[in-house]
Amino acid sequence: MKNNPWDNFSKNYNSQVTKSGDIYHKTYLNPLVLKLLGDLKNKKVLDLACGNGYFSKILAKKNAKVTGVDYSKDLISIAKENSKINFLHGSSTNLHFFKNNSFDYIVSNMAFHDIKNISKTIKECSRVIKPKQKLIFSIVHPAFYLTKRIKEDKEYFLKLKAYMSVLELDHPIYEGIKHYHRPVGYYLKLLFKNKFVVSGFYEISTKHRKGKLIKEPKLLKYKQEFPTFLVIEATSIK
């Protein structure tokens, strides 16, 4: 497998996400995903697009049997440092090293919007997950991501650029990397097509901006009114 642009930013990504996730992961995403997973003792969990492996290690501390997969060879190398977790370099679109019905849970934190062929990814998730078990993934909220905040008469509003379009965009942080805007319905159709039902749907607003708590009352109200992240829990019905 050839190197990809994420390898160029592996150290930078690792320093930003750290060993426990950035402020948004730690405060909003991790607690919800862990609550949805419940008791993980001896459960086989796939951390898909695991990055530097920080969440895999959290899952392992919950006594889960974790496997982490990422498309970046360099991020997998970082994940493997001082860890006994099974980390594999591979593509989410071709999980050939796993048999059918291998996992009790699949989690993917803030990655599906960075994957070009999400159709094959969800198809593979359906193949490797056990019947009646859960795929849980978080993404930036598609309805509000392509917006611009404007201020008029001391109030904050959203200026919406697009929603229904499926778009390939330049990554806002990492030069040379693409990410993908898709409406919520796009993800739901793929889930339904691959024999998942949506058993949980969570829109998450935040109180932070660039890692700092927002103190301005009207900006805080704005941030709480429009969700930043979306977490979907999908249960396999195959």
Secondary structure, DSSP 8 states (H G I E B T S, - for coil): ----GGGGGHHHHHHHHTTT--HHIIIIIHHHHHHHH---TT-EEEEET-TTSHHHHHHHHTT-EEEEEES-HHHHHHHHTT--SEEEE--TT--TTS-TT-EEEEEEES-GGG-S-HHHHHHHHHHHEEEEEEEEEEEE-HHHHTEEEEEETTEEEEEE--SSS-EEEE-SSSTT-EEEE--HHHHHHHHHHTTEEEEEEEEE--SEETTEE---HHHHHHHHHS-SEEEEEEEE--
